[in-house]
Amino acid sequence: MSVLLPAYFLPQNCHYDGQGGMDPACTYSKLFDTINQYQDLSYTVIVNPAEKVSTPTDDWQGVVAYLRYLAQDGPTVRVIGYADSDWGKMPMDSFNKDIQAYADWANIVQDSNANPIDIHLDGIFVDDVPGDDGTNTDSQSIYQNYTSSIRDIMQLDDDSIYIMLNPGGYLPPPYYTMAQQIVTYEQFYSNLNASGSIFDADANAQRACDDDTCPPQQQTFIAHTFNGTDEDLDKLVNDIAVRGEANIFVTNWSTGPDGKGNAYPSFPTIWDRFVTAVSKAETNLQQSSDSKIKRRAINFTA
C-alpha cells in the first residue's frame, strides 16, 4: 500500500542541483525525509500546479526532479499530474490541453541553471468525477474518452501509465477498465460508516461490484478531518491495508462543515504518525500467516 500525498500546496526554495542535492529549506523536505527514512514503502504524489503549463516553475521542477533522484535506487515513487474534469463537463480540447502540458514535462532535461533533470510524469489524477450507479452510460463514454486521450497524449502503455479517477465514492466495473485506480473514498473520517459509503455492506449488496470486477488493489482511500487517537489511526490504516487498497492518505485538516474548504493546504500535522501507521500496517501484513491477504468486509469505528 502506497503513501499518497495530494501535493496541492506550492513549493518554495526547492532548488535541486541535478546531482542529488536539494535545498533543505524546500517546503517539501518533509516528504523527502519520509522517503529517505521509510525506504520500504512506496509513494504516490499528485502534483497540482496553479496553472497547467508546459514549463513548470523552477520549484516544481526541483520537487519532481528530486523525487526522481530519490527513486533511482530507492522506493517506488509515482508522480502524477492533477487534471480537473468538472464532473464530465470539461470540453475535450481544454482537457487535452492540460494533459499535453503535463506530457511536455518529459521534454525538459535541464533546469534554468543548466542542471540535468528528469521531471517526466507517470500519469494523471482526474478529479471531479461524478458518481455513477451503473446506469450513466453517457458519463462512462465521456471518461472512456478522457482516459483514452491521456494514454494517447502521454504515449504510455498500460504497463507504465498510472491513471486515477476521483469520484470520492462508488463507481461501477466499467471504470476499472479505464483507469489503474479509483478513489472510492474521499470524505470526513467520521463518515466511514455513512449510508451509501463504499464500506456500507447493505449498499454494496445492491451494487455490481465485487472483488473481481472492482478489485481493492485498484482502489484508493482518502480521509480528512481525522480527529482520533494514535490507536484509531493505526486501526484505520491497518484495516485499509488488510482490505488490499493500493493508496492511502489521512489528514487532520478539514474542509469545514460545508465541505467547501481546503483539506490539503500543507502536510497534515499528523503526517509523521500517519506514515508510521502505514509502515506498521505493511510490516503486519508481511508477518501475517495469511500473506495473500484475504479480502474482507470491514466494520469501521470512528
Residue, then its C-alpha position, 0 to 999 in steps of 0.5 A: m500500500s502506497v503513501l499518497l500525498p495530494a501535493y496541492f500546496l506550492p513549493q518554495n526554495c526547492h532548488y535541486d542541483g541535478q546531482g542529488g542535492m536539494d535545498p533543505a529549506c524546500t517546503y517539501s523536505k518533509l516528504f523527502d525525509t519520509i522517503n529517505q527514512y521509510q525506504d520500504l514503502s512506496y509513494t504516490v504524489i499528485v502534483n497540482p500546479a496553479e496553472k497547467v503549463s508546459t514549463p513548470t516553475d523552477d520549484w516544481q521542477g526541483v520537487v519532481a526532479y528530486l523525487r526522481y533522484l530519490a527513486q533511482d535506487g530507492p522506493t517506488v515513487r509515482v508522480i502524477g499530474y492533477a487534471d480537473s474534469d468538472w464532473g464530465k463537463m470539461p470540453m475535450d480540447s481544454f482537457n487535452k490541453d492540460i494533459q499535453a502540458y503535463a506530457d511536455w514535462a518529459n521534454i525538459v532535461q535541464d533546469s534554468n541553471a543548466n542542471p540535468i533533470d528528469i521531471h517526466l510524469d507517470g500519469i494523471f489524477v482526474d478529479d471531479v468525477p461524478g458518481d455513477d450507479g451503473t446506469n450513466t452510460d453517457s458519463q462512462s463514454i465521456y471518461q472512456n474518452y478522457t482516459s483514452s486521450i491521456r494514454d494517447i497524449m502521454q504515449l504510455d502503455d498500460d504497463s507504465i501509465y498510472i491513471m486515477l479517477n476521483p469520484g470520492g465514492y462508488l463507481p461501477p466495473p466499467y471504470y476499472t477498465m479505464a483507469q489503474q485506480i479509483v478513489t472510492y473514498e474521499q470524505f470526513y473520517s467520521n463518515l466511514n460508516a455513512s449510508g451509501s459509503i463504499f464500506d456500507a455492506d447493505a449498499n454494496a449488496q445492491r451494487a455490481c461490484d465485487d472483488d473481481t470486477c472492482p478489485p481493492q488493489q485498484q482502489t484508493f482511500i482518502a480521509h480528512t478531518f481525522n480527529g482520533t487517537d494514535e490507536d484509531l489511526d493505526k486501526l484505520v490504516n491497518d484495516i485499509a491495508v488488510r482490505g488490499e487498497a493500493n493508496i492511502f492518505v489521512t489528514n487532520w485538516s478539514t474542509g469545514p462543515d460545508g465541505k467547501g474548504n481546503a483539506y490539503p493546504s500543507f502536510p497534515t500535522i499528523w503526517d509523521r504518525f500517519v506514515t508510521a501507521v502505514s509502515k506498521a500496517e505493511t510490516n503486519l501484513q508481511q508477518s501475517s500467516d495469511s500473506k495473500i491477504k484475504r479480502r474482507a468486509i470491514n466494520f469501521t469505528a470512528 
